[in-house]
Amino acid sequence: MIDHALTRHSPRTRPKTAKIFVLDTNVILHDAGCLQKFEENDLVVPMTVLEELDRFKKGNENVHFQARQFLRELDTLTGDVLCPQGASLGPDLGNIRVVIGGPPVDAIRDVLTQDLPDHRIINAALRVQRQEPDHPVILITKDTNLRMKAKAVGLNAQDYSHDKVESFDKLYTGKRRIDGIDSDLVNRFYAGNGTVPAGADFPIEAPVPNENFILRNGSKSVLATYDVNQACYHRVEKLNAYGIVPRNAEQIFGLQALMNDNVRLVTLAGKAGSGKTLLTLAAALEQRQQYRQILLARPIVALSNRDLGYLPGDVSAKLDPYMQPLFDNLTVIRHENPDAKAGEKIAEMLESKKLEISPLAYIRGRSLQRVFFIIDEAQNLTPHEIKTIITRAGEGTKIVFTGDIHQIDHPYLDALSNGFSYLINRMVGQPLYAHVTLEKGERSALAELASDLL
């Protein structure tokens, strides 16, 4: 059987060094703009992928948007003229074509016996490989199991790595510890207003805007943050936010960033019990007068829509279990606040929607003007979802992402490819942005022990 594609754009002549990438459905649902990310190499879309995308055309989730965007772009590229080479993707790019499947090739006929979409995609890629022996054929998929199956039958398979962080070890932590600081320099932070100008005499190499430092000299130490606008370092003091007091240097840094009006985007990363969400909620409540609304949201990825249907009650009742951790943090704040009326104020804010807790999917389409917007469990978001959220920020809005990049529930994301890591990596150096990685758990000694050993 001959594979064809519909095109109205003249295809480019394929360079001898060009590769042929076969796209899996999950790559398109992850990033509909992937068509522009493969340079001069050719792209192949199996018919099975289009069949799977058809199920995602309707809906308001990010995957539905990605499916519609990809299909519209593919339709724009293609026309009604049959051409085996496919359609040109644009200047300096390769071609794209849709291939029709056929009988299983010998390599998988007796191995992948079930008629599954994944197996049909592998079969389509193997058929292309046989038809194009002079060019490397690579299956691109975010499905680890599919990559293993493809490699087992002799097909090169790789993850989609365009928006992947290079290395976890190189991921920005937002803080540095520097020992052996001159005692006089430490003393300067405690004199006057706690500000020390940056200069040649300051032993810090290439400070990043809003980066935090633990400066030590024997028994003397000071916490400081770098202000790029004023070209100086400020001493960071322990703050109290709605009854919550930070317990370690990292939490002090995090709360300082949350309370800094000049910082409009904050990311807090850390393991369970490190205080990410608690500090953020406390800072939002402390600054409630500055914002029209405090909005808390988190993605729902653990259960599919079918699974949600089995839970009793209406939509609100079905989603309550996923929102419960946010309510738990509010309960902690109520108990920690010495003001007896703190709990009543929180209840009033919830009743009046001044403080609102909602699934992230329900936030789409809303206008975020003067909102303190908290997104919890951000490690389960894709880079495109992160961008969509931030670009909705209006005047006076502050956005805070919290998450643990080691606890990812999304089936096609990992510690390097999730949107949270991508955001941290891309935003380093921006004056409006601050990040802190919280490494010490403060929930309890037992929780810390379990996090470290289990």
C-alpha angles and dihedrals in degrees: 000000000000118000117224138180133206113239143164095180119079109249120237122243107261114244115235090243095050121119128213116231120197111206124220121211095250092059090058093045088050095049122003088187091065090107089079096048103074100072114211094345124111125248128214125197114195116221087240089064091055089050090053092046089055088069091057100050095098124056144065101252122107092255090057091052091049092050093050093046093050094047091049091050092047090050090051091052095047132064138169102288118104112231127164093209094057130218128320114251092208142277114342090003132105132243132277128213139172115231127205117224126236141181115325113274119240093258093067106020093100097028109048096038099159118090098236129151090242091054092048090052091051089048091051091051092049091051090053089048090056093046093048105040092156095061129058111249115208128184111220113205138146090211107103093198092052090051090053092049092049093051091048091061095045101266121131109236130182140176121252100258106171094108096031122122111244098231137354090221090059095050111123114254098188094231142073134190116216120187129194096042114166111263092229090057091053090049091054090064090059094048123084115343096342095257125130120186117238112245148134091289092060110093097217119112120216100340116204121226109273092005114152129225137197103207115194140181113172107294093352121087141156136190115227141172129205119243108199094186093059095029092231145103122248125206110243115222130196109264132199115225116190091323096315115118120191115244103203141024094266092054090048089054091047095050091047090056091046091053096044110106091200092061111076099172124048132175122194117190127183147120125281113296096020091118101249099138096033094055092045094051092047092050091049092051091047090055096039093123091062095057136060091219143001108222123192122189141163134184120255108222107134096080132034123230088262091056092048088056090065092059115093124249136027127315092280092052092047092053098042094089090059093049094045096094089061091051089048090058091050088053090054090051091050091053095044096049112094090208107096090208094055092095092050091051091052091049090050091050091051091048094050093042090242082123112036130179116198143154111266093241089065092058095069114113095018123127112238106205117157091349128148096217119194120189112191125197090023091165087080093062126095121232090254092053091050090052092047091054097047095046089060092064112119131193114312095013123135120197125201125187119195128184152125112247090201094061106061121161097179110106095220102039131081138179092283103036102045120107094244093061090042091054094049092048095048100042099052110124098025113128092219092055135078132177135186129181111212110209104170121076116224102177094095141315089258093051091048091050092050092048092052101041109028 
